[in-house]
Amino acid sequence: MVSKTSIIQAEVAHILESRWFRESTQLRNLLKYVVEETLAGRPDGLKEYCLGREVFHRPPDYDPRNDAIVRVQASLMRKRLASYYEHEGRESRLRIELPRGGYHPVFQEVELVETPETTNDVVSSASSPKSSHWRPFAAGLAGGLVLALAIFGFARSWQNRPPIPAPTVWGVFVESGTETIVSYGVPLFYAGAGVFIRDTSVNTPGDQSKLALDRIQKLLGESIREQEDIYTGIGDLVGTHEIVRWLEQRGVKASMANSHYLGHSDVQGKNLIVVSSSRFQTLLREMNLPSHFRFDDSSANGAFFLDKPLEGEQRYYQPLTGAGVDTSYAVMSLWPGKGQGNRILYLSGITTWATQGAAQYAVDSASLGVLQRRLDADPANGPRGRKSPFFQVLLRVEGKYNQVRTAEYLTHRYFDMPDHATSRAAAR
């Protein structure tokens, strides 16, 4: 006789291979862990702190009040389980649920309601062993049909929504219900005599030390003045548009903002995404956030600089041009936001088209799936830093004629900082 434990384990295996779970390493690990702890009779392992440490590899000083990773993933898992049982698992006799308010799974046997099609199958296959497992519910047939139609309508609407990529990057943005501001970078121009002048080495208003201002004014025969809001890079704007569209497709309230007009109070209690080329001045510079891949503008083309490169890494990553294919670099950084549980995501390239490449990478499910597996494979405290929900990824972006062709992962590092660090720094 098959034991109940074996039945539960078989059901878990089916769920993990379903389209709702097979691409999400974190959800797979969470489901396996809570089921195993329950079957082993270890309720202490189902506490939020234990889940954060064992499943999501949080450090010993992890505080669930400041890091909502377990709550966010549990909420997402409840939705995925519901979707699984409405589609691939609709004929399963065993249902696994995670009731709200806790992390203890419930295993429930259910009776399968027959439709006319399944009834005909049973009649025509009376000798089949499978037929003995079905019980007719003729009295509830009408209600079952109404429910089936409702589920069908919901399934159609759900399937029209694009899939959510790996939650390490997007979980809080999508699940928290908090407004997200998407800010685009704006370069500093100078204007006068009917012309606009851009010097890539001058990016801060008032900083004219590198600009041959006197010589230019003498050539023009007219004074020139700062113009902060004339143009922006095409890649920055296209990348911003793609991020906003991606968020809105998932029901996230998102608004666009010029980086020059954003202050600390504007992003308090909100999520912030900055899509900006590395040279452009943004609010993030005032926040003085940490960075492992620092932008170095001492050269004409710019570069990302690594303080302590690991084996196989370079110290400098500079743009290259040749054979019709250009190579540039970008970073994707995730920091705590200005408010408990909020996030700041920074997508920035050396060139404006590399910034667009970073934005495209950030919304590509396949790319984020690969990144997720890399993050999951890291030890709690390894050469890339102590594991945390905040990290920075270096990307290589290839393009042709300033058009993005590919954006791929190169390496990553972790930020060792609490969820409320930015808020605390801003309050000083």
NUMI-959425 format. One record per residue (C-alpha): residue number from 0; residue in three letters; x, y negated, z. Coordinates in nm, 2 decimals, always signed. Layout:
<atoms>
   marke   firo       xx       yy       zz
     NUM    ala        X        Y        Z
...
</atoms>
This chain:
<atoms>
   marke   firo       xx       yy       zz
       0    met    +0.00    +0.00    +0.00
       1    val    +0.14    -0.34    -0.10
       2    ser    +0.20    -0.56    +0.21
       3    lys    +0.06    -0.91    +0.24
       4    thr    +0.42    -1.05    +0.26
       5    ser    +0.50    -0.89    -0.08
       6    ile    +0.18    -1.04    -0.23
       7    ile    +0.27    -1.38    -0.10
       8    gln    +0.63    -1.35    -0.23
       9    ala    +0.50    -1.24    -0.57
      10    glu    +0.27    -1.54    -0.58
      11    val    +0.56    -1.78    -0.50
      12    ala    +0.76    -1.63    -0.78
      13    his    +0.47    -1.70    -1.03
      14    ile    +0.44    -2.05    -0.90
      15    leu    +0.81    -2.12    -0.93
      16    glu    +0.81    -2.01    -1.29
      17    ser    +0.51    -2.22    -1.39
      18    arg    +0.55    -2.54    -1.58
      19    trp    +0.45    -2.74    -1.27
      20    phe    +0.76    -2.63    -1.08
      21    arg    +1.03    -2.48    -1.30
      22    glu    +1.19    -2.82    -1.39
      23    ser    +1.19    -2.96    -1.03
      24    thr    +1.47    -2.81    -0.82
      25    gln    +1.36    -3.00    -0.51
      26    leu    +1.00    -2.89    -0.52
      27    arg    +1.11    -2.53    -0.58
      28    asn    +1.34    -2.54    -0.28
      29    leu    +1.08    -2.70    -0.06
      30    leu    +0.81    -2.44    -0.15
      31    lys    +1.05    -2.14    -0.10
      32    tyr    +1.17    -2.28    +0.23
      33    val    +0.84    -2.34    +0.39
      34    val    +0.70    -2.01    +0.28
      35    glu    +1.01    -1.82    +0.40
      36    glu    +1.01    -1.99    +0.74
      37    thr    +0.64    -1.92    +0.78
      38    leu    +0.67    -1.55    +0.69
      39    ala    +0.97    -1.53    +0.93
      40    gly    +0.76    -1.68    +1.21
      41    arg    +0.99    -1.98    +1.26
      42    pro    +0.76    -2.29    +1.30
      43    asp    +1.04    -2.51    +1.42
      44    gly    +1.19    -2.49    +1.08
      45    leu    +0.88    -2.67    +0.94
      46    lys    +0.94    -2.99    +1.12
      47    glu    +1.01    -3.30    +0.91
      48    tyr    +1.37    -3.34    +1.04
      49    cys    +1.45    -2.98    +0.98
      50    leu    +1.32    -3.00    +0.62
      51    gly    +1.52    -3.31    +0.56
      52    arg    +1.84    -3.14    +0.67
      53    glu    +1.79    -2.79    +0.53
      54    val    +1.61    -2.86    +0.20
      55    phe    +1.72    -3.21    +0.11
      56    his    +2.07    -3.20    +0.26
      57    arg    +2.03    -3.51    +0.47
      58    pro    +2.31    -3.59    +0.72
      59    pro    +2.29    -3.52    +1.09
      60    asp    +2.18    -3.88    +1.17
      61    tyr    +1.89    -3.85    +0.93
      62    asp    +1.59    -4.04    +1.06
      63    pro    +1.25    -3.94    +0.90
      64    arg    +1.11    -4.28    +1.00
      65    asn    +1.35    -4.45    +0.76
      66    asp    +1.38    -4.19    +0.49
      67    ala    +1.05    -4.06    +0.35
      68    ile    +1.20    -3.79    +0.12
      69    val    +1.01    -3.50    +0.29
      70    arg    +0.68    -3.68    +0.29
      71    val    +0.71    -3.79    -0.07
      72    gln    +0.81    -3.44    -0.19
      73    ala    +0.54    -3.27    +0.02
      74    ser    +0.28    -3.50    -0.13
      75    leu    +0.40    -3.43    -0.48
      76    met    +0.40    -3.05    -0.41
      77    arg    +0.04    -3.06    -0.29
      78    lys    -0.05    -3.22    -0.63
      79    arg    +0.15    -2.97    -0.83
      80    leu    +0.00    -2.67    -0.64
      81    ala    -0.35    -2.81    -0.71
      82    ser    -0.26    -2.84    -1.08
      83    tyr    -0.11    -2.49    -1.09
      84    tyr    -0.43    -2.33    -0.95
      85    glu    -0.64    -2.53    -1.20
      86    his    -0.44    -2.40    -1.49
      87    glu    -0.19    -2.12    -1.49
      88    gly    -0.29    -1.98    -1.15
      89    arg    -0.66    -2.01    -1.19
      90    glu    -0.71    -1.63    -1.19
      91    ser    -0.49    -1.57    -0.88
      92    arg    -0.66    -1.40    -0.59
      93    leu    -0.41    -1.57    -0.35
      94    arg    -0.39    -1.94    -0.31
      95    ile    -0.10    -2.12    -0.13
      96    glu    -0.18    -2.46    +0.00
      97    leu    +0.00    -2.72    +0.21
      98    pro    -0.26    -2.90    +0.42
      99    arg    -0.21    -3.27    +0.48
     100    gly    -0.06    -3.38    +0.81
     101    gly    +0.20    -3.10    +0.83
     102    tyr    +0.43    -2.87    +0.64
     103    his    +0.29    -2.53    +0.74
     104    pro    +0.16    -2.35    +0.43
     105    val    -0.17    -2.17    +0.43
     106    phe    -0.23    -1.84    +0.24
     107    gln    -0.59    -1.79    +0.14
     108    glu    -0.76    -1.51    -0.05
     109    val    -1.03    -1.63    -0.28
     110    glu    -1.31    -1.47    -0.48
     111    leu    -1.30    -1.53    -0.85
     112    val    -1.61    -1.68    -1.00
     113    glu    -1.70    -1.52    -1.34
     114    thr    -1.81    -1.70    -1.64
     115    pro    -2.02    -1.53    -1.92
     116    glu    -1.70    -1.45    -2.11
     117    thr    -1.54    -1.27    -1.82
     118    thr    -1.87    -1.08    -1.75
     119    asn    -1.87    -0.95    -2.11
     120    asp    -1.51    -0.84    -2.07
     121    val    -1.60    -0.64    -1.76
     122    val    -1.90    -0.47    -1.92
     123    ser    -1.70    -0.37    -2.23
     124    ser    -1.41    -0.25    -2.03
     125    ala    -1.58    -0.07    -1.75
     126    ser    -1.32    +0.20    -1.74
     127    ser    -1.04    -0.06    -1.68
     128    pro    -0.89    -0.06    -1.33
     129    lys    -0.89    -0.44    -1.34
     130    ser    -1.27    -0.44    -1.35
     131    ser    -1.31    -0.31    -1.00
     132    his    -1.15    -0.63    -0.86
     133    trp    -1.41    -0.86    -0.99
     134    arg    -1.73    -0.94    -0.80
     135    pro    -2.03    -1.10    -0.98
     136    phe    -2.17    -1.43    -0.85
     137    ala    -2.47    -1.48    -1.07
     138    ala    -2.65    -1.71    -0.82
     139    gly    -2.37    -1.96    -0.84
     140    leu    -2.31    -1.94    -1.21
     141    ala    -2.47    -2.28    -1.29
     142    gly    -2.26    -2.45    -1.02
     143    gly    -1.95    -2.27    -1.14
     144    leu    -2.01    -2.40    -1.49
     145    val    -2.05    -2.76    -1.37
     146    leu    -1.73    -2.72    -1.17
     147    ala    -1.54    -2.57    -1.46
     148    leu    -1.65    -2.86    -1.68
     149    ala    -1.53    -3.11    -1.42
     150    ile    -1.20    -2.93    -1.38
     151    phe    -1.16    -2.92    -1.76
     152    gly    -1.22    -3.30    -1.78
     153    phe    -0.96    -3.36    -1.51
     154    ala    -0.71    -3.13    -1.67
     155    arg    -0.74    -3.31    -2.00
     156    ser    -0.68    -3.65    -1.84
     157    trp    -0.39    -3.51    -1.63
     158    gln    -0.23    -3.35    -1.93
     159    asn    -0.24    -3.68    -2.11
     160    arg    -0.01    -3.83    -1.85
     161    pro    +0.36    -3.80    -1.93
     162    pro    +0.56    -3.57    -1.70
     163    ile    +0.74    -3.72    -1.40
     164    pro    +1.12    -3.68    -1.42
     165    ala    +1.32    -3.55    -1.13
     166    pro    +1.21    -3.72    -0.81
     167    thr    +1.56    -3.81    -0.67
     168    val    +1.55    -4.12    -0.88
     169    trp    +1.18    -4.20    -0.92
     170    gly    +1.00    -4.03    -0.63
     171    val    +0.96    -4.34    -0.41
     172    phe    +0.88    -4.56    -0.71
     173    val    +0.60    -4.33    -0.83
     174    glu    +0.46    -4.19    -0.51
     175    ser    +0.48    -4.48    -0.26
     176    gly    +0.20    -4.70    -0.42
     177    thr    +0.43    -5.00    -0.37
     178    glu    +0.45    -5.28    -0.64
     179    thr    +0.77    -5.27    -0.84
     180    ile    +0.94    -5.57    -0.99
     181    val    +1.14    -5.51    -1.30
     182    ser    +1.40    -5.78    -1.35
     183    tyr    +1.60    -5.85    -1.67
     184    gly    +1.93    -6.02    -1.68
     185    val    +1.98    -6.36    -1.85
     186    pro    +2.32    -6.48    -1.96
     187    leu    +2.45    -6.83    -1.91
     188    phe    +2.47    -7.05    -2.22
     189    tyr    +2.58    -7.41    -2.27
     190    ala    +2.40    -7.64    -2.51
     191    gly    +2.47    -7.97    -2.68
     192    ala    +2.47    -8.13    -3.02
     193    gly    +2.21    -7.88    -3.14
     194    val    +2.43    -7.58    -3.07
     195    phe    +2.43    -7.31    -2.80
     196    ile    +2.76    -7.18    -2.67
     197    arg    +2.82    -6.85    -2.49
     198    asp    +3.15    -6.76    -2.32
     199    thr    +3.13    -6.41    -2.18
     200    ser    +3.38    -6.49    -1.91
     201    val    +3.16    -6.76    -1.76
     202    asn    +2.85    -6.62    -1.60
     203    thr    +2.79    -6.82    -1.28
     204    pro    +2.63    -7.17    -1.30
     205    gly    +2.88    -7.43    -1.20
     206    asp    +3.18    -7.21    -1.28
     207    gln    +3.35    -7.37    -1.58
     208    ser    +3.70    -7.29    -1.49
     209    lys    +3.74    -7.05    -1.78
     210    leu    +3.55    -7.26    -2.03
     211    ala    +3.74    -7.52    -2.24
     212    leu    +3.47    -7.77    -2.16
     213    asp    +3.66    -8.09    -2.24
     214    arg    +3.79    -7.95    -2.57
     215    ile    +3.44    -7.83    -2.68
     216    gln    +3.28    -8.16    -2.59
     217    lys    +3.55    -8.35    -2.78
     218    leu    +3.49    -8.14    -3.09
     219    leu    +3.12    -8.18    -3.07
     220    gly    +3.14    -8.55    -2.98
     221    glu    +2.87    -8.49    -2.73
     222    ser    +2.84    -8.36    -2.37
     223    ile    +2.72    -8.00    -2.32
     224    arg    +2.51    -7.88    -2.03
     225    glu    +2.42    -7.54    -1.87
     226    gln    +2.13    -7.35    -2.01
     227    glu    +2.03    -7.05    -1.80
     228    asp    +1.71    -6.94    -1.97
     229    ile    +1.77    -6.95    -2.35
     230    tyr    +1.84    -6.60    -2.46
     231    thr    +1.89    -6.25    -2.32
     232    gly    +2.05    -5.94    -2.47
     233    ile    +1.83    -5.73    -2.69
     234    gly    +1.93    -5.41    -2.52
     235    asp    +1.84    -5.56    -2.18
     236    leu    +1.50    -5.66    -2.30
     237    val    +1.43    -5.33    -2.48
     238    gly    +1.54    -5.14    -2.17
     239    thr    +1.32    -5.35    -1.94
     240    his    +1.03    -5.29    -2.17
     241    glu    +1.08    -4.91    -2.16
     242    ile    +1.11    -4.90    -1.78
     243    val    +0.79    -5.11    -1.74
     244    arg    +0.60    -4.90    -1.99
     245    trp    +0.72    -4.58    -1.82
     246    leu    +0.60    -4.70    -1.48
     247    glu    +0.26    -4.82    -1.60
     248    gln    +0.20    -4.49    -1.77
     249    arg    +0.22    -4.33    -1.43
     250    gly    -0.01    -4.58    -1.26
     251    val    +0.27    -4.79    -1.09
     252    lys    +0.19    -5.16    -1.06
     253    ala    +0.49    -5.32    -1.23
     254    ser    +0.57    -5.68    -1.32
     255    met    +0.86    -5.83    -1.52
     256    ala    +1.07    -6.12    -1.38
     257    asn    +1.36    -6.33    -1.50
     258    ser    +1.65    -6.25    -1.27
     259    his    +1.73    -6.63    -1.23
     260    tyr    +1.39    -6.69    -1.07
     261    leu    +1.40    -6.41    -0.81
     262    gly    +1.48    -6.47    -0.45
     263    his    +1.51    -6.25    -0.14
     264    ser    +1.15    -6.32    -0.03
     265    asp    +1.01    -6.22    -0.37
     266    val    +1.13    -5.86    -0.33
     267    gln    +1.06    -5.82    +0.04
     268    gly    +0.85    -5.50    +0.09
     269    lys    +0.86    -5.42    -0.29
     270    asn    +1.07    -5.19    -0.51
     271    leu    +1.31    -5.36    -0.74
     272    ile    +1.46    -5.25    -1.07
     273    val    +1.72    -5.46    -1.23
     274    val    +1.80    -5.40    -1.60
     275    ser    +2.09    -5.62    -1.68
     276    ser    +2.43    -5.62    -1.85
     277    ser    +2.71    -5.61    -1.60
     278    arg    +2.83    -5.97    -1.68
     279    phe    +2.50    -6.13    -1.61
     280    gln    +2.43    -6.31    -1.28
     281    thr    +2.15    -6.15    -1.08
     282    leu    +2.01    -6.14    -0.73
     283    leu    +2.20    -5.82    -0.66
     284    arg    +2.53    -6.02    -0.64
     285    glu    +2.39    -6.22    -0.35
     286    met    +2.30    -5.90    -0.17
     287    asn    +2.66    -5.78    -0.19
     288    leu    +2.56    -5.41    -0.23
     289    pro    +2.83    -5.15    -0.24
     290    ser    +2.96    -5.00    -0.57
     291    his    +3.20    -4.72    -0.65
     292    phe    +3.22    -4.81    -1.02
     293    arg    +3.31    -5.18    -1.00
     294    phe    +3.28    -5.40    -1.31
     295    asp    +3.61    -5.56    -1.41
     296    asp    +3.57    -5.86    -1.64
     297    ser    +3.94    -5.95    -1.65
     298    ser    +3.97    -5.81    -2.00
     299    ala    +3.79    -5.94    -2.30
     300    asn    +3.57    -5.63    -2.33
     301    gly    +3.52    -5.56    -1.96
     302    ala    +3.55    -5.22    -1.79
     303    phe    +3.43    -5.01    -1.50
     304    phe    +3.70    -4.95    -1.24
     305    leu    +3.72    -4.65    -1.00
     306    asp    +3.91    -4.70    -0.68
     307    lys    +3.97    -4.33    -0.62
     308    pro    +3.93    -4.12    -0.93
     309    leu    +3.89    -3.75    -0.89
     310    glu    +4.06    -3.49    -1.10
     311    gly    +3.96    -3.53    -1.46
     312    glu    +3.84    -3.89    -1.41
     313    gln    +4.00    -4.21    -1.54
     314    arg    +4.07    -4.52    -1.34
     315    tyr    +3.93    -4.75    -1.61
     316    tyr    +3.65    -4.69    -1.85
     317    gln    +3.66    -4.95    -2.13
     318    pro    +3.45    -4.98    -2.45
     319    leu    +3.60    -4.83    -2.77
     320    thr    +3.52    -4.90    -3.13
     321    gly    +3.62    -4.68    -3.42
     322    ala    +3.50    -4.46    -3.71
     323    gly    +3.16    -4.63    -3.71
     324    val    +3.07    -4.50    -3.36
     325    asp    +3.11    -4.73    -3.06
     326    thr    +3.15    -4.60    -2.70
     327    ser    +3.05    -4.81    -2.40
     328    tyr    +2.97    -4.73    -2.04
     329    ala    +2.69    -4.80    -1.79
     330    val    +2.60    -4.73    -1.43
     331    met    +2.28    -4.63    -1.27
     332    ser    +2.27    -4.72    -0.90
     333    leu    +2.01    -4.64    -0.63
     334    trp    +2.02    -4.84    -0.31
     335    pro    +1.78    -4.90    -0.02
     336    gly    +1.55    -5.19    -0.08
     337    lys    +1.45    -5.50    +0.13
     338    gly    +1.20    -5.32    +0.34
     339    gln    +1.16    -4.98    +0.50
     340    gly    +1.12    -4.71    +0.24
     341    asn    +1.17    -4.94    -0.06
     342    arg    +1.43    -4.89    -0.33
     343    ile    +1.65    -5.09    -0.56
     344    leu    +1.75    -4.93    -0.90
     345    tyr    +2.02    -5.10    -1.11
     346    leu    +2.07    -5.01    -1.47
     347    ser    +2.37    -5.19    -1.62
     348    gly    +2.60    -5.15    -1.91
     349    ile    +2.92    -5.32    -2.02
     350    thr    +2.74    -5.41    -2.34
     351    thr    +2.37    -5.50    -2.38
     352    trp    +2.31    -5.19    -2.59
     353    ala    +2.48    -4.98    -2.32
     354    thr    +2.23    -5.13    -2.07
     355    gln    +1.95    -5.00    -2.30
     356    gly    +2.12    -4.66    -2.30
     357    ala    +2.11    -4.65    -1.92
     358    ala    +1.74    -4.74    -1.92
     359    gln    +1.67    -4.46    -2.17
     360    tyr    +1.87    -4.21    -1.97
     361    ala    +1.67    -4.31    -1.66
     362    val    +1.34    -4.21    -1.81
     363    asp    +1.46    -3.90    -2.00
     364    ser    +1.33    -3.59    -1.82
     365    ala    +1.60    -3.36    -1.96
     366    ser    +1.89    -3.59    -1.86
     367    leu    +1.75    -3.64    -1.51
     368    gly    +1.69    -3.27    -1.47
     369    val    +2.06    -3.21    -1.54
     370    leu    +2.15    -3.49    -1.29
     371    gln    +1.92    -3.34    -1.03
     372    arg    +2.10    -3.00    -1.05
     373    arg    +2.43    -3.17    -1.01
     374    leu    +2.32    -3.35    -0.70
     375    asp    +2.16    -3.04    -0.55
     376    ala    +2.48    -2.85    -0.60
     377    asp    +2.69    -3.10    -0.40
     378    pro    +2.80    -3.00    -0.05
     379    ala    +2.68    -3.21    +0.24
     380    asn    +3.01    -3.38    +0.26
     381    gly    +3.23    -3.34    -0.05
     382    pro    +3.47    -3.53    -0.26
     383    arg    +3.19    -3.75    -0.40
     384    gly    +3.10    -3.87    -0.05
     385    arg    +2.86    -3.77    +0.22
     386    lys    +2.53    -3.66    +0.06
     387    ser    +2.26    -3.92    +0.08
     388    pro    +1.95    -4.04    -0.11
     389    phe    +2.15    -4.33    -0.25
     390    phe    +2.41    -4.29    -0.52
     391    gln    +2.57    -4.43    -0.83
     392    val    +2.61    -4.25    -1.17
     393    leu    +2.86    -4.34    -1.44
     394    leu    +2.73    -4.29    -1.79
     395    arg    +2.89    -4.28    -2.13
     396    val    +2.68    -4.44    -2.40
     397    glu    +2.75    -4.40    -2.77
     398    gly    +2.60    -4.62    -3.04
     399    lys    +2.63    -4.73    -3.40
     400    tyr    +2.57    -5.08    -3.51
     401    asn    +2.46    -5.17    -3.16
     402    gln    +2.20    -4.90    -3.16
     403    val    +2.20    -4.63    -2.89
     404    arg    +2.26    -4.28    -3.01
     405    thr    +2.33    -4.09    -2.68
     406    ala    +2.37    -4.16    -2.31
     407    glu    +2.53    -3.89    -2.10
     408    tyr    +2.64    -3.83    -1.75
     409    leu    +3.01    -3.86    -1.66
     410    thr    +3.04    -3.86    -1.28
     411    his    +2.87    -3.98    -0.96
     412    arg    +2.93    -4.10    -0.60
     413    tyr    +2.71    -4.13    -0.29
     414    phe    +2.65    -4.44    -0.08
     415    asp    +2.67    -4.38    +0.29
     416    met    +2.41    -4.64    +0.40
     417    pro    +2.08    -4.63    +0.60
     418    asp    +1.75    -4.69    +0.44
     419    his    +1.71    -5.03    +0.62
     420    ala    +2.06    -5.16    +0.55
     421    thr    +1.96    -5.41    +0.30
     422    ser    +1.68    -5.55    +0.51
     423    arg    +1.91    -5.59    +0.81
     424    ala    +2.18    -5.76    +0.60
     425    ala    +1.93    -6.01    +0.46
     426    ala    +1.80    -6.10    +0.80
     427    arg    +2.14    -6.22    +0.93
</atoms>
